[in-house]
Amino acid sequence: MNGPRCVALRRSLASVAVLTSSVAMVMVTGCARDDDRTGNGTTAGAPRDPDRGTWPAAQAADGLAKGLALPLQSYLIGYAQQVTVLRAQQALQSACMAKFGFTYEPPEPGLHPPPSADDANMPRRYGVADLEQVRRHGYHLPDNSGEPPAYSMESEAAEAALMGRTKTGEKPTTAGIPEGGCLGESERRIGRVDGALASRLNNQGFDSSQADPAVREVVGKWSACMRQKGYTVSTPLDAAELPGSLNAPSPTPREIAVAVADVECKQSTDLVAVWFAAETAIQNELIEKNQLALQEAKQTTEAAVRNAARTDS
């Protein structure tokens, strides 16, 4: 979670969001260096195929959360699904923009993967849980966790063609722009991912789990363990704030010491397994109450992924 990368550790480590719409790919971030872009606002270099080997896995490969998967994860939007849809949409958007004389070359999806494959963020859902990783990185993310470079539209007219409206909400003056702009046209042709309900229930379940008696008990045991190691903190979700070094480019020795103690206390109290069991039960209830809507959203996403795969092939 490097300061230079503008990746901040949230108070709750329960959710690391993935991109949820094609609009997100063109949002300008303040984290990119000026040399990440060419003078005309396009990304330097030819488009590249992403290295899937660098993409985050839906389940932790190591640590206390190894192999754990929550019930709602089958309804959450996975990073691979998102990239498949975005690649196809952006190809259509670029072709559409070219018809109106605009160059549109945003960063290729998949080249800058997030630290988590979906909103469940299983590797760090209950805070850091991999002892070997925290011995190297503390609470910081590994070095391969990045953000895409910033992308600036070449003009307000180009932005209006892409979005289908001006900054003031009016329709663009250029004739022939499709409803909703080139973004809208690409979504109509490909479809869209629909993970809003699953993400909301994912967060709701996590919040509810913090009041579960078994979770409260094990968190209390974890806090007592941390106190024995010299650290006063009531919940694992606050532990990363103790060292005060999250914005530093690399972890300090104190940060690593706190993170190691954090994971060791999780291990000795079985915190991850207890919390996971409680949240699994809560999520199963949420799924039962929202089964139809969740299934419809999943089908919408799967249809978009199929359409995108055909377009991208």
C-alpha positions in Angstrom: 0.0 0.0 0.0 2.6 2.4 -1.2 2.2 6.2 -0.9 3.8 6.8 -4.3 1.2 4.5 -5.8 -1.6 6.3 -4.1 -2.9 3.0 -2.7 -4.2 3.6 0.7 -5.1 1.0 3.3 -8.8 1.5 4.2 -9.8 1.2 7.8 -11.7 -1.9 6.9 -9.7 -4.4 4.9 -12.9 -6.2 4.0 -13.2 -4.9 0.4 -10.8 -4.0 -2.3 -12.9 -2.9 -5.2 -12.3 -4.0 -8.8 -13.5 -1.8 -11.7 -17.2 -2.1 -12.1 -17.9 -0.2 -15.4 -16.3 0.9 -18.6 -16.6 4.4 -17.3 -14.1 3.6 -14.5 -11.4 2.9 -17.1 -11.4 6.5 -18.3 -11.5 8.2 -14.9 -8.4 10.4 -14.5 -6.4 9.5 -11.4 -3.9 11.6 -9.7 -1.4 8.8 -9.2 0.2 8.5 -12.6 3.4 10.3 -13.5 3.5 12.7 -16.4 5.7 10.3 -18.3 3.0 7.6 -18.3 1.2 9.5 -21.0 2.0 10.9 -24.4 1.4 14.5 -25.2 -2.0 13.9 -26.9 -3.4 12.2 -23.9 -3.0 8.6 -25.1 -1.1 5.9 -23.4 2.5 5.5 -24.7 3.3 2.3 -26.5 1.3 -0.2 -28.5 -1.5 -2.2 -26.9 -0.3 -5.3 -25.1 -1.9 -8.6 -24.1 -2.1 -8.8 -20.3 0.0 -11.3 -18.4 -2.7 -13.4 -16.6 0.0 -14.8 -14.4 0.1 -11.5 -12.5 -3.6 -11.4 -11.9 -4.9 -11.9 -8.3 -6.4 -15.3 -7.5 -10.0 -15.4 -6.1 -8.6 -17.5 -3.2 -5.5 -17.0 -1.1 -2.7 -19.3 -2.1 -0.9 -19.1 1.2 -1.5 -18.0 4.8 -4.4 -18.4 7.2 -7.0 -17.7 4.5 -5.6 -20.2 2.1 -8.3 -21.8 0.0 -11.2 -20.0 1.7 -14.1 -18.9 -0.5 -17.3 -17.3 0.8 -20.7 -18.2 -0.7 -21.3 -14.8 -2.3 -18.1 -14.9 -4.3 -19.9 -16.9 -7.0 -22.0 -13.8 -7.6 -19.3 -11.1 -7.3 -17.6 -9.8 -10.4 -14.2 -11.4 -10.9 -11.3 -9.5 -12.3 -11.0 -11.8 -15.3 -14.6 -11.2 -16.1 -14.2 -7.5 -15.8 -11.1 -7.4 -18.0 -12.8 -9.6 -20.7 -15.8 -7.2 -20.9 -13.7 -4.0 -20.7 -11.3 -5.1 -23.5 -14.3 -5.8 -25.9 -16.1 -2.6 -24.9 -12.9 -0.5 -25.3 -12.3 -1.9 -28.8 -15.8 -0.9 -29.8 -15.4 2.5 -28.1 -12.2 3.3 -29.9 -13.7 2.4 -33.3 -16.8 4.5 -32.5 -14.7 7.5 -31.4 -12.6 7.2 -34.6 -15.8 7.7 -36.7 -16.0 11.2 -35.1 -12.4 12.0 -35.6 -11.2 11.3 -32.1 -8.4 9.1 -30.9 -9.3 7.0 -27.9 -6.6 4.7 -26.5 -7.1 4.2 -22.7 -4.9 1.9 -20.8 -5.3 -1.7 -21.8 -7.4 -3.6 -19.1 -5.5 -6.3 -17.3 -2.0 -4.7 -17.4 -2.3 -3.2 -13.9 -4.2 -5.8 -11.8 -5.5 -4.8 -8.4 -4.5 -6.6 -5.2 -7.7 -8.6 -5.0 -9.6 -10.6 -7.6 -13.0 -9.4 -6.3 -14.8 -7.5 -3.6 -14.4 -10.3 -1.1 -10.7 -9.7 -0.9 -10.2 -13.0 0.8 -6.4 -12.7 1.3 -7.0 -9.7 3.6 -10.6 -9.8 4.4 -10.0 -10.2 8.1 -6.7 -8.2 8.0 -3.3 -9.5 7.0 -3.2 -13.3 7.3 0.0 -14.4 5.5 3.0 -14.6 7.9 5.6 -14.9 5.2 4.2 -11.9 3.3 4.0 -9.6 6.3 7.6 -10.5 7.2 8.6 -8.9 3.9 5.9 -6.2 3.4 4.3 -5.5 6.7 0.9 -4.0 6.0 2.0 -2.8 2.6 0.9 -4.5 -0.5 3.4 -6.5 -2.5 5.3 -4.5 -5.2 3.3 -6.0 -8.0 0.0 -4.3 -6.9 -0.5 -1.2 -9.1 -2.9 1.2 -10.6 -3.4 2.0 -14.3 -1.8 5.2 -15.5 -4.0 8.3 -15.8 -5.7 8.9 -19.1 -6.8 12.3 -20.2 -9.3 12.9 -22.9 -8.0 15.0 -25.8 -10.8 17.6 -25.6 -14.2 18.3 -24.1 -15.7 17.4 -27.5 -14.1 14.0 -27.4 -15.3 13.4 -23.8 -18.8 14.4 -24.9 -18.7 11.9 -27.8 -17.5 9.2 -25.4 -20.1 9.9 -22.7 -23.0 11.1 -24.8 -23.3 14.4 -22.9 -21.3 17.5 -22.1 -19.9 18.3 -18.7 -23.1 20.4 -18.2 -25.3 17.4 -19.0 -26.3 18.6 -22.5 -26.3 16.5 -25.6 -23.2 16.9 -27.7 -23.4 19.1 -30.8 -21.6 16.6 -33.1 -24.1 14.9 -35.3 -24.5 11.2 -35.2 -23.3 10.5 -31.7 -25.2 7.4 -30.4 -27.4 7.6 -27.4 -25.2 7.4 -24.3 -22.2 8.1 -26.5 -19.7 5.5 -27.6 -19.8 4.1 -24.0 -23.5 3.5 -24.3 -23.2 2.0 -27.7 -20.5 -0.5 -26.5 -22.6 -1.5 -23.5 -25.6 -2.1 -25.7 -23.6 -4.4 -28.0 -21.6 -6.2 -25.3 -23.8 -5.9 -22.2 -22.6 -5.1 -18.8 -21.4 -6.7 -15.6 -23.9 -6.5 -12.8 -22.3 -7.0 -9.4 -23.9 -4.2 -7.4 -26.3 -6.3 -5.3 -23.6 -9.0 -4.6 -21.1 -6.3 -3.5 -23.7 -4.7 -1.3 -24.6 -8.0 0.4 -20.9 -8.8 0.7 -20.4 -5.6 2.7 -23.6 -6.1 4.6 -22.6 -9.6 5.6 -19.1 -8.4 6.7 -20.6 -5.7 8.8 -23.1 -8.1 10.4 -20.4 -10.6 11.2 -18.6 -8.1 13.4 -21.6 -8.4 15.9 -21.6 -12.2 15.8 -20.9 -13.6 19.3 -18.3 -16.0 18.1 -16.5 -13.3 16.2 -16.6 -10.8 19.1 -15.2 -13.5 21.4 -12.3 -14.4 19.1 -11.6 -10.8 18.4 -11.3 -10.2 22.1 -8.9 -13.1 22.4 -6.8 -11.7 19.5 -6.8 -8.3 21.2 -5.6 -9.9 24.4 -2.8 -11.7 22.5 -1.7 -8.4 20.9 -1.7 -6.7 24.3 0.6 -9.5 25.6 3.0 -8.7 22.8 2.9 -5.0 23.7 0.3 -3.6 21.3 -3.0 -2.1 22.4 -5.6 -2.5 19.6 -9.2 -3.7 19.8 -9.8 -5.2 16.4 -7.7 -6.5 13.5 -9.2 -3.9 11.3 -7.4 -1.2 13.2 -4.0 -2.9 13.6 -2.5 -1.5 10.4 -2.9 2.0 11.8 -0.6 1.3 14.8 2.8 1.7 13.1 1.8 5.0 11.4 3.9 4.1 8.3 1.3 3.1 5.7 2.1 6.1 3.5 5.8 5.4 3.6 7.2 3.9 0.4 8.3 0.8 2.3 7.4 -0.8 5.6 9.4 0.2 8.7 10.8 -2.4 11.1 8.0 -1.4 13.6 5.4 -2.0 11.0 6.7 -5.4 10.2 6.9 -6.3 13.9 3.3 -5.3 14.4 2.1 -7.1 11.3 3.9 -10.3 12.4 2.4 -10.1 15.9 -1.0 -9.5 14.2 -0.8 -12.7 12.1 0.7 -14.7 15.0 -2.2 -13.8 17.2 -4.7 -14.6 14.5 -3.0 -18.0 14.2 -3.0 -18.8 17.9 -6.7 -17.7 18.4 -7.9 -19.3 15.1 -9.5 -15.9 14.3 -9.7 -16.3 10.5 -11.4 -19.7 10.6 -13.9 -18.6 13.3 -14.8 -15.3 11.5 -15.0 -17.1 8.1 -17.4 -19.7 9.6 -19.7 -17.0 11.0 -19.7 -15.0 7.9 -20.4 -18.0 5.7 -23.6 -18.7 7.7 -24.6 -15.0 7.4 -24.0 -15.0 3.6 -25.9 -18.2 3.1 -28.9 -16.5 4.7 -28.5 -13.4 2.5 -28.3 -15.5 -0.6 -31.5 -17.3 0.3 -33.3 -14.0 0.8 -32.0 -12.6 -2.5 -31.6 -15.7 -4.7 -33.7 -14.5 -7.7 -32.1 -11.1 -8.0 -28.6 -12.5 -7.5 -29.2 -15.1 -10.2 -30.5 -12.6 -12.6 -27.5 -10.3 -12.1 -25.2 -13.3 -12.5 -26.8 -14.2 -15.8 -26.5 -10.6 -17.0 -22.8 -10.7 -16.3 -22.3 -14.1 -17.9 -24.0 -13.0 -21.0 -21.8 -9.9 -21.3 -18.7 -12.1 -20.8 -19.8 -14.4 -23.6 -20.5 -11.5 -25.9 -17.2 -9.9 -25.1 -15.3 -13.2 -25.6 -16.8 -13.5 -29.1 -16.0 -9.9 -29.9 -12.4 -10.1 -28.6 -11.6 -13.4 -30.4 
